[in-house]
Structure formats: C-alpha cells, structure tokens
Amino acid sequence: MLNGKWKLRIIWELNQQETIRFNELQRRLTGISSVMLSKSLEELEQSKLVNRVQYNEIPPRVEYSLTPLGKAIHPALKELGQWGEQAYHTIHP
C-alpha cells in the first residue's frame, strides 16, 4: 500500500492538513511530477487510504484528505519521525 518513493511522503503531507488541493500537495512534494502524483493518489484512493472530492465548479477543484484508515497510520509515522531525528543526531552530534 505504501510502496514506492512517494506514497509515504504523500501520506505524511496529507496528515499535516485536513484537506489539500492537488497543486498545493505537488508544491509540498518537491520533485514529484504531476503524472506520478496523480498515479500515486489514485492508488492510495484505491487502497482506501485517501479520499478524493471533486467539486464541479469553474475552475474545477479537487481536494484530498486521509480516510480513517489513512489517519490510523499517524502514530507509526510520528514514531518513525522521532526515530529519524534520534538517528540523525547520533550520526551528526
């Protein structure tokens, strides 16, 4: 479900926001292409981790958020982030 270079980072960014639009998410994920972001979001949506809401207005607006299943990974991400900080400070005192 979270394989590849971008999916975990997408989940992390979505975890930081209640909802986020595609372009804002792409700006936060430096280096990701529109195609890769679209594909990754689609796969995360199929895995029931991400919710996509499309508003039929002009210009079209699409917002993404985490589903309850996607939000359930938050404690693990928090622990992983703390571990990463400890590892960094161990390597770079």
KAVEN-V512011 format. One line per field, one symbol per residue. phi: phi as a letter, one per 30 degrees, with the letter a starting at -180 (. if undefined). burial: I if it has 9 or more other ideal C-beta (glycine too) atoms within 8 Angstrom, else O. A space follows every 50 residues. Layout:
phi->???
burial->???
//
This chain:
phi->.cdjdcddddeeddddbdbbdeddddddcejddddddedddddddddicb ccbccdbcdebbbbaddedddddeeddddddddddddddddcd
burial->OOOOOIIOIIIIIIIOOOOIIIOOIIOOIOOIOOOIIIOIIOIIIOOOII IIIOOOOOOOOIIIIIIOOIIOIOOOIOOOOOOOOOOOOOOOO
//
